[in-house]
Amino acid sequence: MAGTVDLDQTRREIRHTFVLWDIDASEFEIIWEEERSGTRVTRRPGVTVRYMRNGQQWQQIACYAFPTRAKNLRQCFLLLERLRIAEQQGVQYQGLTFTKDIATASTVATGASRKEEILDAYDTLGVGPDDPVELIKKVYSNKSQYYHPDKQGGDQEKFKRLTKAYELILKSRGET
């Protein structure tokens, strides 16, 4: 893969691909690979894109092969786009997953990493920075009901991650 990859452009293209698939924002998420030790979070370049097809079960595509987050996300997008095109030709895939060992990378907390953290929060929620607050609240409400630990099939860890992302987005927009 030659040249640089625009992470924001890839995020927009993934959202657009899901719109073409009739998958709304509450049915997909971009999960960045992290390592947590105590209060310290180390970001890694790997990424998983999870999505729900036809309201049935979550499917995921993951890429950890490249040294940057942008290139890994781009590979996920390219595969999603190829899957969408294949489905137009009548080819169906179920439970498609691809993973490799996670590549390691270290980051330093900077203004750029703060922006990246906020963009990651948008990815987790499945919305974009240009989306109105009303849509963000609606998507959070739908996803939080799905993941709530008190609900059957709920997931406490995912619920916490979703809530943290939602709160970060609202705080960054001055909506606390």
Legacy VTK file of the C-alpha trace (Angstrom):
# vtk DataFile Version 3.0
C-alpha trace
ASCII
DATASET POLYDATA
POINTS 176 float
0.000 0.000 0.000
1.704 3.135 -1.203
1.317 6.647 0.125
-0.379 7.931 3.195
-3.804 6.902 4.395
-6.255 9.530 5.661
-7.821 8.098 8.826
-10.753 10.547 8.838
-11.552 9.807 5.189
-11.525 6.061 5.897
-13.899 6.577 8.843
-16.308 8.450 6.565
-16.051 5.751 3.903
-16.814 3.013 6.453
-19.881 4.925 7.640
-20.960 5.361 4.014
-20.485 1.635 3.283
-22.735 0.775 6.216
-25.355 3.245 4.954
-25.273 1.455 1.584
-25.785 -1.825 3.473
-28.727 -0.297 5.404
-26.819 -0.680 8.671
-27.453 2.276 10.969
-25.007 3.803 13.437
-26.300 1.724 16.346
-25.364 -1.482 14.501
-21.631 -0.974 13.987
-18.570 0.110 15.912
-14.864 0.614 15.366
-12.796 -0.748 18.251
-9.169 0.304 18.545
-6.761 -2.110 20.154
-5.493 -0.982 23.556
-3.505 -2.416 26.392
-4.535 -1.381 29.888
-2.336 -1.612 32.961
-3.701 0.248 35.943
-4.591 3.761 34.826
-2.215 3.683 31.865
-3.595 2.976 28.392
-1.235 2.068 25.577
-2.706 2.477 22.119
-1.844 -0.117 19.527
-2.341 0.101 15.771
-4.781 -2.830 15.500
-8.476 -2.307 14.820
-11.682 -4.348 14.763
-14.825 -3.276 12.926
-17.949 -4.964 14.335
-21.308 -4.796 12.639
-24.710 -6.445 12.777
-26.285 -7.747 9.596
-30.038 -8.161 9.313
-30.489 -7.825 13.092
-29.086 -11.337 13.601
-25.586 -11.566 14.999
-22.499 -9.427 15.257
-19.792 -9.995 12.666
-16.338 -8.546 12.767
-13.331 -7.805 10.638
-9.983 -7.114 12.280
-6.572 -6.049 11.047
-3.361 -5.913 13.051
-0.806 -6.445 10.260
0.216 -2.853 9.572
2.272 -0.493 11.756
-0.269 2.363 11.741
-3.882 2.659 12.800
-4.797 4.344 9.528
-3.497 1.493 7.382
-5.186 -1.165 9.515
-8.526 0.653 9.377
-8.110 1.127 5.625
-7.691 -2.634 5.157
-10.890 -3.256 7.130
-12.715 -0.756 4.928
-11.393 -2.321 1.717
-12.561 -5.751 2.840
-15.995 -4.402 3.839
-16.351 -2.713 0.471
-15.388 -5.919 -1.347
-17.910 -7.868 0.726
-20.626 -5.370 -0.161
-19.804 -5.655 -3.867
-19.705 -9.465 -3.644
-23.146 -9.495 -2.013
-24.490 -7.449 -4.920
-23.403 -10.392 -7.094
-25.190 -12.891 -4.827
-22.186 -14.056 -2.755
-22.909 -14.356 1.008
-20.388 -14.547 3.861
-21.176 -15.399 7.467
-19.009 -14.773 10.527
-16.043 -13.495 8.543
-13.117 -12.742 10.856
-9.431 -12.178 10.184
-6.884 -11.513 12.901
-3.139 -11.584 13.336
-0.858 -10.922 16.267
-1.155 -7.363 17.459
1.671 -5.114 16.350
3.059 -3.038 19.184
3.503 0.691 19.140
4.032 3.275 21.823
2.349 6.671 21.981
2.999 9.868 23.846
0.094 11.893 25.211
-0.107 15.008 23.037
-2.760 17.270 21.626
-2.853 14.979 18.604
-3.452 11.925 20.786
-6.273 13.809 22.572
-7.922 14.454 19.200
-7.363 10.807 18.328
-8.991 9.771 21.610
-12.086 11.825 20.790
-12.227 10.404 17.256
-11.920 6.926 18.764
-14.933 7.742 20.928
-16.913 8.603 17.796
-15.804 5.283 16.282
-16.888 3.364 19.380
-20.297 4.973 19.263
-20.569 4.588 15.485
-21.225 8.262 14.765
-19.220 11.009 13.135
-17.867 14.327 14.395
-20.284 16.168 12.103
-23.370 14.371 13.408
-25.819 16.411 15.527
-25.972 15.882 19.287
-29.527 14.543 18.985
-28.326 11.700 16.751
-25.424 10.933 19.083
-27.811 10.727 22.032
-30.188 8.480 20.081
-27.398 6.112 19.017
-26.052 5.980 22.578
-29.528 5.234 23.918
-30.036 2.368 21.455
-26.606 0.822 21.994
-26.659 1.245 25.779
-29.968 -0.608 25.952
-28.454 -3.432 23.926
-25.260 -3.707 26.025
-26.703 -2.865 29.455
-25.437 -5.454 31.980
-28.923 -5.881 33.465
-30.322 -7.019 30.108
-30.088 -10.588 28.878
-26.994 -10.839 26.665
-25.670 -7.520 28.004
-21.951 -6.921 28.328
-20.663 -4.816 31.210
-17.260 -4.102 29.620
-18.779 -2.947 26.333
-21.368 -0.894 28.209
-18.609 0.870 30.154
-16.620 1.532 26.966
-19.727 2.882 25.234
-20.644 5.140 28.161
-17.088 6.459 28.426
-17.083 7.289 24.700
-20.474 9.007 24.955
-19.405 11.108 27.939
-16.148 12.104 26.212
-18.028 13.209 23.087
-20.529 15.258 25.069
-17.739 16.827 27.129
-15.761 17.721 23.994
-18.866 19.437 22.621
-19.604 21.254 25.880
-22.815 19.272 26.441
-22.061 17.936 29.945
LINES 1 177
176 0 1 2 3 4 5 6 7 8 9 10 11 12 13 14 15 16 17 18 19 20 21 22 23 24 25 26 27 28 29 30 31 32 33 34 35 36 37 38 39 40 41 42 43 44 45 46 47 48 49 50 51 52 53 54 55 56 57 58 59 60 61 62 63 64 65 66 67 68 69 70 71 72 73 74 75 76 77 78 79 80 81 82 83 84 85 86 87 88 89 90 91 92 93 94 95 96 97 98 99 100 101 102 103 104 105 106 107 108 109 110 111 112 113 114 115 116 117 118 119 120 121 122 123 124 125 126 127 128 129 130 131 132 133 134 135 136 137 138 139 140 141 142 143 144 145 146 147 148 149 150 151 152 153 154 155 156 157 158 159 160 161 162 163 164 165 166 167 168 169 170 171 172 173 174 175
